[in-house]
Amino acid sequence: MNIKVKPMGEYQTNCYIVTVNGKDFIIDPGIGATKWVIDNVTNPVAILNTHGHFDHVWSNAELQEKLKIPLYTPKEDTMLLSSSSWMPDLPPSKPDVEVEPNQELDFDGVKVKFTHFPGHTPGCSTIEIEDAMFSGDFIFERSIGRTDFPYSSPTQMRESLERFKKIPYDKTIYPGHGGTTTIREEQQYSDYWIGNL
């Protein structure tokens, strides 16, 4: 597996290109991501969203059109792709597949698992591919996603963190902003965040 990353736009939102068995998966194509993605893929097969916030989905529609590949978005966040109270000029996009909570997809032998961790948004999910977890805005290095936005829920975030801290395995976490960390590392801080929500 090969992972390329580039922070996009004012919010430095990480866009990832994950290549497994010659297949390129594009995760969270944010503001201005299109050219970088096109320059760095050879066999794109899917666009994957961790959640629906504008800085993670801005280039969805443009890449769908230019690369002719399907978009997969957590079902509960689909409504965020067509309107944004912060960014009224968000280019609207429509997923080809609305991913159900905790759904695992199989792309000709490459397994892609969405795990539902709501709180930051209703559909907020991690995406696991082999030994990597792409956490979007759920978990960061030493931090968690904000819960004071429209559609956010501190209660759901607490419940999500309770489940996160019980994950029995370790993987490298590639978050939506900032640098990498690990599941084990961030599990140490789960109780702190739960107590402060």
TORKOL-4160 file (C-alpha; in steps of 0.2 Angstrom, whole numbers, padded with zeros to 4 digits, m for minus):
197
<pt num="1" X="0000" Y="0000" Z="0000"/>
<pt num="2" X="0006" Y="0017" Z="m0005"/>
<pt num="3" X="m0001" Y="0033" Z="0003"/>
<pt num="4" X="0001" Y="0051" Z="m0004"/>
<pt num="5" X="m0006" Y="0066" Z="0006"/>
<pt num="6" X="m0007" Y="0084" Z="0003"/>
<pt num="7" X="m0015" Y="0097" Z="0014"/>
<pt num="8" X="m0028" Y="0107" Z="0004"/>
<pt num="9" X="m0035" Y="0125" Z="0006"/>
<pt num="10" X="m0036" Y="0137" Z="0020"/>
<pt num="11" X="m0040" Y="0124" Z="0032"/>
<pt num="12" X="m0026" Y="0112" Z="0027"/>
<pt num="13" X="m0037" Y="0098" Z="0025"/>
<pt num="14" X="m0028" Y="0082" Z="0021"/>
<pt num="15" X="m0032" Y="0074" Z="0004"/>
<pt num="16" X="m0026" Y="0056" Z="0003"/>
<pt num="17" X="m0022" Y="0045" Z="m0012"/>
<pt num="18" X="m0021" Y="0027" Z="m0006"/>
<pt num="19" X="m0015" Y="0014" Z="m0019"/>
<pt num="20" X="m0017" Y="m0004" Z="m0016"/>
<pt num="21" X="m0015" Y="m0018" Z="m0029"/>
<pt num="22" X="m0014" Y="m0005" Z="m0043"/>
<pt num="23" X="m0030" Y="0004" Z="m0038"/>
<pt num="24" X="m0031" Y="0022" Z="m0032"/>
<pt num="25" X="m0043" Y="0027" Z="m0019"/>
<pt num="26" X="m0046" Y="0046" Z="m0016"/>
<pt num="27" X="m0050" Y="0051" Z="0002"/>
<pt num="28" X="m0058" Y="0068" Z="0006"/>
<pt num="29" X="m0054" Y="0079" Z="m0009"/>
<pt num="30" X="m0055" Y="0096" Z="m0002"/>
<pt num="31" X="m0053" Y="0114" Z="m0009"/>
<pt num="32" X="m0042" Y="0114" Z="m0024"/>
<pt num="33" X="m0038" Y="0095" Z="m0024"/>
<pt num="34" X="m0042" Y="0091" Z="m0042"/>
<pt num="35" X="m0026" Y="0095" Z="m0051"/>
<pt num="36" X="m0015" Y="0086" Z="m0038"/>
<pt num="37" X="m0026" Y="0071" Z="m0038"/>
<pt num="38" X="m0026" Y="0070" Z="m0057"/>
<pt num="39" X="m0007" Y="0072" Z="m0057"/>
<pt num="40" X="m0005" Y="0058" Z="m0045"/>
<pt num="41" X="m0017" Y="0044" Z="m0050"/>
<pt num="42" X="m0015" Y="0031" Z="m0063"/>
<pt num="43" X="m0030" Y="0019" Z="m0060"/>
<pt num="44" X="m0043" Y="0029" Z="m0049"/>
<pt num="45" X="m0057" Y="0018" Z="m0044"/>
<pt num="46" X="m0067" Y="0028" Z="m0031"/>
<pt num="47" X="m0069" Y="0044" Z="m0021"/>
<pt num="48" X="m0072" Y="0041" Z="m0002"/>
<pt num="49" X="m0078" Y="0054" Z="0010"/>
<pt num="50" X="m0075" Y="0052" Z="0029"/>
<pt num="51" X="m0089" Y="0065" Z="0032"/>
<pt num="52" X="m0098" Y="0079" Z="0023"/>
<pt num="53" X="m0090" Y="0095" Z="0029"/>
<pt num="54" X="m0086" Y="0107" Z="0014"/>
<pt num="55" X="m0067" Y="0107" Z="0017"/>
<pt num="56" X="m0067" Y="0088" Z="0014"/>
<pt num="57" X="m0079" Y="0086" Z="m0001"/>
<pt num="58" X="m0076" Y="0102" Z="m0011"/>
<pt num="59" X="m0069" Y="0093" Z="m0026"/>
<pt num="60" X="m0080" Y="0078" Z="m0026"/>
<pt num="61" X="m0091" Y="0083" Z="m0041"/>
<pt num="62" X="m0076" Y="0089" Z="m0052"/>
<pt num="63" X="m0067" Y="0073" Z="m0049"/>
<pt num="64" X="m0082" Y="0062" Z="m0052"/>
<pt num="65" X="m0084" Y="0071" Z="m0069"/>
<pt num="66" X="m0066" Y="0071" Z="m0074"/>
<pt num="67" X="m0061" Y="0054" Z="m0068"/>
<pt num="68" X="m0078" Y="0045" Z="m0071"/>
<pt num="69" X="m0077" Y="0036" Z="m0055"/>
<pt num="70" X="m0090" Y="0033" Z="m0041"/>
<pt num="71" X="m0092" Y="0044" Z="m0025"/>
<pt num="72" X="m0095" Y="0035" Z="m0008"/>
<pt num="73" X="m0101" Y="0045" Z="0006"/>
<pt num="74" X="m0108" Y="0041" Z="0023"/>
<pt num="75" X="m0127" Y="0040" Z="0022"/>
<pt num="76" X="m0131" Y="0052" Z="0036"/>
<pt num="77" X="m0120" Y="0066" Z="0029"/>
<pt num="78" X="m0127" Y="0066" Z="0011"/>
<pt num="79" X="m0137" Y="0081" Z="0015"/>
<pt num="80" X="m0121" Y="0091" Z="0019"/>
<pt num="81" X="m0115" Y="0089" Z="0001"/>
<pt num="82" X="m0128" Y="0100" Z="m0007"/>
<pt num="83" X="m0128" Y="0115" Z="0005"/>
<pt num="84" X="m0116" Y="0122" Z="0018"/>
<pt num="85" X="m0121" Y="0136" Z="0030"/>
<pt num="86" X="m0103" Y="0141" Z="0031"/>
<pt num="87" X="m0099" Y="0140" Z="0012"/>
<pt num="88" X="m0114" Y="0144" Z="0002"/>
<pt num="89" X="m0104" Y="0143" Z="m0014"/>
<pt num="90" X="m0099" Y="0124" Z="m0010"/>
<pt num="91" X="m0100" Y="0115" Z="m0027"/>
<pt num="92" X="m0114" Y="0102" Z="m0024"/>
<pt num="93" X="m0110" Y="0084" Z="m0026"/>
<pt num="94" X="m0121" Y="0068" Z="m0025"/>
<pt num="95" X="m0114" Y="0051" Z="m0020"/>
<pt num="96" X="m0116" Y="0036" Z="m0031"/>
<pt num="97" X="m0116" Y="0026" Z="m0016"/>
<pt num="98" X="m0123" Y="0031" Z="0001"/>
<pt num="99" X="m0113" Y="0021" Z="0013"/>
<pt num="100" X="m0122" Y="0012" Z="0027"/>
<pt num="101" X="m0115" Y="0013" Z="0045"/>
<pt num="102" X="m0101" Y="0001" Z="0048"/>
<pt num="103" X="m0102" Y="m0005" Z="0030"/>
<pt num="104" X="m0087" Y="m0015" Z="0022"/>
<pt num="105" X="m0085" Y="m0013" Z="0003"/>
<pt num="106" X="m0075" Y="m0024" Z="m0008"/>
<pt num="107" X="m0066" Y="m0017" Z="m0023"/>
<pt num="108" X="m0060" Y="m0033" Z="m0032"/>
<pt num="109" X="m0052" Y="m0040" Z="m0017"/>
<pt num="110" X="m0047" Y="m0023" Z="m0009"/>
<pt num="111" X="m0057" Y="m0021" Z="0007"/>
<pt num="112" X="m0063" Y="m0004" Z="0013"/>
<pt num="113" X="m0072" Y="m0003" Z="0029"/>
<pt num="114" X="m0082" Y="0012" Z="0035"/>
<pt num="115" X="m0084" Y="0013" Z="0054"/>
<pt num="116" X="m0098" Y="0025" Z="0060"/>
<pt num="117" X="m0092" Y="0037" Z="0074"/>
<pt num="118" X="m0105" Y="0051" Z="0074"/>
<pt num="119" X="m0103" Y="0067" Z="0084"/>
<pt num="120" X="m0093" Y="0079" Z="0073"/>
<pt num="121" X="m0106" Y="0076" Z="0060"/>
<pt num="122" X="m0121" Y="0063" Z="0060"/>
<pt num="123" X="m0112" Y="0052" Z="0047"/>
<pt num="124" X="m0094" Y="0054" Z="0053"/>
<pt num="125" X="m0084" Y="0039" Z="0049"/>
<pt num="126" X="m0067" Y="0031" Z="0049"/>
<pt num="127" X="m0061" Y="0022" Z="0033"/>
<pt num="128" X="m0049" Y="0007" Z="0036"/>
<pt num="129" X="m0039" Y="0000" Z="0022"/>
<pt num="130" X="m0027" Y="m0013" Z="0027"/>
<pt num="131" X="m0016" Y="m0007" Z="0041"/>
<pt num="132" X="m0022" Y="0012" Z="0039"/>
<pt num="133" X="m0036" Y="0021" Z="0047"/>
<pt num="134" X="m0042" Y="0037" Z="0039"/>
<pt num="135" X="m0051" Y="0046" Z="0053"/>
<pt num="136" X="m0057" Y="0062" Z="0045"/>
<pt num="137" X="m0062" Y="0074" Z="0059"/>
<pt num="138" X="m0066" Y="0061" Z="0072"/>
<pt num="139" X="m0049" Y="0058" Z="0079"/>
<pt num="140" X="m0033" Y="0069" Z="0077"/>
<pt num="141" X="m0016" Y="0068" Z="0085"/>
<pt num="142" X="m0020" Y="0072" Z="0103"/>
<pt num="143" X="m0037" Y="0079" Z="0099"/>
<pt num="144" X="m0054" Y="0076" Z="0093"/>
<pt num="145" X="m0067" Y="0084" Z="0081"/>
<pt num="146" X="m0077" Y="0099" Z="0087"/>
<pt num="147" X="m0095" Y="0096" Z="0092"/>
<pt num="148" X="m0101" Y="0114" Z="0092"/>
<pt num="149" X="m0106" Y="0114" Z="0073"/>
<pt num="150" X="m0123" Y="0112" Z="0066"/>
<pt num="151" X="m0128" Y="0094" Z="0066"/>
<pt num="152" X="m0114" Y="0090" Z="0079"/>
<pt num="153" X="m0118" Y="0081" Z="0095"/>
<pt num="154" X="m0107" Y="0080" Z="0111"/>
<pt num="155" X="m0118" Y="0065" Z="0117"/>
<pt num="156" X="m0114" Y="0055" Z="0101"/>
<pt num="157" X="m0096" Y="0060" Z="0102"/>
<pt num="158" X="m0095" Y="0053" Z="0119"/>
<pt num="159" X="m0103" Y="0037" Z="0113"/>
<pt num="160" X="m0091" Y="0036" Z="0098"/>
<pt num="161" X="m0076" Y="0038" Z="0110"/>
<pt num="162" X="m0082" Y="0024" Z="0121"/>
<pt num="163" X="m0082" Y="0013" Z="0106"/>
<pt num="164" X="m0066" Y="0019" Z="0099"/>
<pt num="165" X="m0056" Y="0016" Z="0116"/>
<pt num="166" X="m0062" Y="m0003" Z="0115"/>
<pt num="167" X="m0054" Y="m0006" Z="0098"/>
<pt num="168" X="m0044" Y="m0022" Z="0101"/>
<pt num="169" X="m0030" Y="m0019" Z="0087"/>
<pt num="170" X="m0018" Y="m0005" Z="0082"/>
<pt num="171" X="m0016" Y="0004" Z="0066"/>
<pt num="172" X="m0009" Y="0020" Z="0060"/>
<pt num="173" X="m0021" Y="0034" Z="0060"/>
<pt num="174" X="m0021" Y="0047" Z="0045"/>
<pt num="175" X="m0032" Y="0061" Z="0051"/>
<pt num="176" X="m0041" Y="0075" Z="0041"/>
<pt num="177" X="m0029" Y="0088" Z="0048"/>
<pt num="178" X="m0012" Y="0087" Z="0055"/>
<pt num="179" X="0000" Y="0073" Z="0056"/>
<pt num="180" X="m0002" Y="0054" Z="0059"/>
<pt num="181" X="m0004" Y="0045" Z="0075"/>
<pt num="182" X="m0010" Y="0027" Z="0080"/>
<pt num="183" X="m0026" Y="0020" Z="0088"/>
<pt num="184" X="m0016" Y="0014" Z="0103"/>
<pt num="185" X="m0009" Y="0031" Z="0106"/>
<pt num="186" X="m0025" Y="0041" Z="0105"/>
<pt num="187" X="m0035" Y="0028" Z="0115"/>
<pt num="188" X="m0025" Y="0034" Z="0130"/>
<pt num="189" X="m0033" Y="0051" Z="0129"/>
<pt num="190" X="m0051" Y="0045" Z="0126"/>
<pt num="191" X="m0057" Y="0046" Z="0144"/>
<pt num="192" X="m0050" Y="0064" Z="0145"/>
<pt num="193" X="m0060" Y="0069" Z="0130"/>
<pt num="194" X="m0076" Y="0060" Z="0136"/>
<pt num="195" X="m0074" Y="0069" Z="0152"/>
<pt num="196" X="m0073" Y="0086" Z="0144"/>
<pt num="197" X="m0087" Y="0085" Z="0132"/>
